[in-house]
């Protein structure tokens, strides 16, 4: 079974990477929605690959998570506190957002930010922006996810930034591409062509299922992709949250029936971003995901920005191995 960390400031030192490999990490994800691949060369060549060699895993998986059609807020000069009941301007002279999001949103639409940590409602369109009411406040940081609940925004499968990152993927040792917001076979085939054009035919495509269209077209995505990734963050925005466990189980069952490996990701050990010990619910979630047939598990903020990255990997691996003994 594969155990993936997400690379970030919390695990960028050689010492922490060594400890993650000792804890059972078999590879790592790099989220290219937050950093360009070219800027990550020192981390990959100077820290991750040497740590993999020291651990006896020179071929450790490197997963590049593309931007794709995902919507995100832009760069902020500083974290922005949003108070429940207050107002905030998105777009124009306010918080930068993609033009496609501004065009698609309508008054009354609800906007999820940072995987639903914050919730806004569009009050009106004004000039080049969206005047919004804050329904659920918190602190907004740069490059956090943005979703218009119940609305799918049309966008190309690959951005120009994605193509630039793919140009360096082979040189920097990518083994897998994590493709976000896959909407059907055509999206996977577009990525497959881009990889073939760059001579990267051996790189595997992990198709993220995280919107309604991806769920509806799962069968054709299963045929086109090498692996499936059940990405519960945005998938939990696309449907009522209480329906997510059942949907996860159904996707897992269809992956098993098709003989397609699948990865489980998002908030596996979310509490460990701030606590050294997980909740009972989190370890039960991991255990059940492994029993459902997951071939890999992926940590995100727990290792990229959390206070206890190594401990999180230890709990992930130990819980999964306990489940494997019962599978």
N, C-alpha and C positions, 0 to 999 in steps of 0.2 A: 504494500500500500504506500502511496505517496503522501508526504506531509509537506505542505508549502507554507513558507512565511512570505509576507509582503515586505519588500525592502523599503527603508525609510530612515529618518534621523535616529530613531531609537535603536536600530540594529545595524548601523553602518560601520561600527568599529570592528577591527579584526577579532578582538576578544569576544565580543558579543556574537559574531558570526560563528566563531569556533564553538562557542557554547551552544548555539542553536543546532549545529550539526551533531554535537555530542548528545543533545536531547532527542535527536531522531529526525531532524529536518532533512528532506531529500532534494529540495529545490526551492526556488524563490520566484516570486512575482514582482514585476516592476510596473507600477501604475503610470502609464504615459499620459494620463489626463492631468498629472501634476508636474511632470518633468519631461524634457525632451531626451531621447535616447543618447544623443551626442553629449549632452551634459552629464550623463550617468557613466561615461566611460571610466573615470577614476574609481567610482564605487565598484563597477563590475570587474575591471581589470586589476585594480589595486587592492581590493578587499574580498569580494565575493568569490572569484575564481581561485585566488590563493588559499582561502579558507576551505574551499571544496577540495583542493588538492591535499591540504594538510589532513583533512578528514578521510582521505582515501576515496573521495567521490569526484574525480576530475570531470566526469560527465554529468554532474548534477544539473537537473533541469533548470532552465531559465525561461520563464513565461513572461512574454510582453503583452500587457493589457492595453489595447488600443483605445483611442478616443471614440471612434465610430460616430454614430448619430446621437450619442448621449448628450443631453443638455447640462451645462454647468454654469454657475455664476463665474464672472471673471476675477481678475486680481483685485484685491482690496488693499488700500494702504495700511490698514490695521484691522484686527478683528472688530466686527460691528455688533454691538449689543442691540437686540430687538426686544422691546417690551410688549408683552401681551396687552392688546387693546390699543397699541400705538399704530403708527403708519410708517410706511417705507416706500421709497420710489425705486422701482427696478427699471433699468434702462435709462436713456437720456443722460442726465447729469447725476443719476443715482447709482445704485449697484449695477455694474455692467452685466448684461445678459446677452445671449445670442439673439440676433435679429429675428430668427425663425420663431423663437419663443414669444417675442413681443407680438409678432404677427398672428400667432395661433391663439393666444390667450384672449378671453372675452370677460367682460364684467360678470362677476359671480363665480368664475372659475376659481378653484382652490389650487394653490401651488405648494408642493412639498419641497422642502430644502433639506439637504444633508440627510438623506434617507429617512425623511419624516420627522427628524428632530425638531424642525421648525415648520410651521404651517401658516400660509398667508391666504388671503382672499382678494381677488382683483376687485377694486372699487370702481375704477374707471381708467380708460386709456387717456393719456394726456401727453400731447406732443410726441416725443419719441419714446415715452416710457409707460410704465404701468404703476398707477397709484394703488397701493395695497394696504389692507388692514392686517395686522398681526394677530392671528388667532391663537398661535402657540409660540411663545417667545423663546429666546435663547441667544447664543452668540453665533453669528454667521462668520465663517472664515472663507478665504479665497478658494476658488475652484471646487466648491462643494456642489453636489448633485442638485439638479432642478428638474422637477416633473410637474406637468400640468395634469392634474388627476382626471382621468377619463378621456384624455386627449392625446393622440399620437401625432407628433410633429414629423412631417416628411423631411428627410435629409438623406444624403448619399451614404452608402455603406462605409466608405473610406474617405477620410478628410485628407487634405493636402499634408497636414502634419503626420497623419498615419503613414502616408506613402514615403515621406522623408524618413520616418523612423524605420520603416521596412528596408530602406536602402542600406541601413547599418546593421540590420538584424543578424545577418549571417556572420559579419565580421566580429560582432560582439557575442556570438555564441548562443543565440536564441534557439531553443528546442521546441517551443510551443508559442502559438499566438492565441491570446484570449480575445475573442471577438464579441464586443458588446452589442446588446439590443438587436440580436439577429431576428429578422422578420420573415425569413423564408430561405429556400434553397438559393435564390439569386444572390443574397448577401454573402453566403458562404462561397459561392462560385466566384464572386468578384474578388474576394480575398485570395482564393486558390489561384486565380489567374495572376494576381499581383505577386504572389510568392513564386510561381513558376517563371514569371518574367525576370525574377532576380536569382533564379537558380536555387531556390529554397524548397525543393520538392520534398525534402525529408522533414520539414518543419510541420508539426501537427497543429490542426485548428481545433480549438476548444470553443464551441459555440455557446454563448451565454443565453440562457432562457430567462428573460426578465421583463417581458411585456406580453400583452394579450395576443398579439399577432404571432409571436414566437410560440406561445402555447398552442394556438390554433393550428399552426403549421409544423408542429413538432415532428411528425412522421417524415416529412420531406427534409427537415433539418437533420434528423437522425441519419438519413441516407447520405447526406452531403458532407457532414462534419466528421472529424476523427473522434472527438469526445464532446460531451455535453457538460455544461456548467450550470447548475441550479443556483442562480444568483438571487438570493432572497431579499436583498435590499430594495431594488427597484421593482422586483416582482411583488413585494409586499405593498408597493405604492399602486400597482396596477389593479389589484383586487382588494376586497376587504381583508384586513389582516388575519381575522379568524379563519378565513378560508385557505390561508397559506399552507398550514400543515398538511391538509388533505391533498392540495395540488402538488406539493413536494412529493408526497407518496405516490401519486399517480404518474408523475414524470419519472420518478425512480423506477416504477414498475415497467413503464414503456421502454426505458433504457435497457433494463434487464432482458426484456423480451426481444429487443433488437440486437442484443449482444454488444451494446455500445457503452464504453466506460463513462462514468460521470463523476464530477467533482461537486462537492458541497461547500458553499462559501457564504459569508456574511453573518457577523455577530455570533459565531460559534462560541467564543469566549469574551464577549463584548465587555463584561464587567471587569475583566482583567486588564483593561486599559488603565484602570485606577486601583485595582485590588489584587493582592498576591494570590488569592484563592478564588476559584470560580463558584458560581451558584450551582445548587443541585440540579436546577432546571437545565443549565448549560451542559453539564456532563451527560445528563440523560438524553439531551438533544443529539450530542455527538454519537453516543452509543447507539441510538436508534437509527441515525443516518448510516452508520456502518452496517448495522443489521439489514438495512434496506438495500445494501449493495454498493455503496459509494466506493469508488476505486481511489479517490484522493480527497483530502480535506485541506482547506486553505484558510489561513488567518490573514486578516487585513490590518485594521488599525491596531490590533493587539501587539503586533510586532513592529509595524511601521512607526507608530507614534506613542505606543503605550509605555507605562512605567515598568512593566514586568514581562518583557518579550520572551525571555528564556523560560520563565516559569509557565507562561502560556503554552509554549511549544511542548514542555514536559507533560502538562495536563492533557493536551490534545493527543499526544502519542500514546500515553499510558491508557487513556480512556478508550482510544480506538483499538489498541491491542487487546484490551480486555474484551471488547465486543467481537473482535475477530476470533477469539477463542470460542465464542458461542455461535458463530455464524455458520 
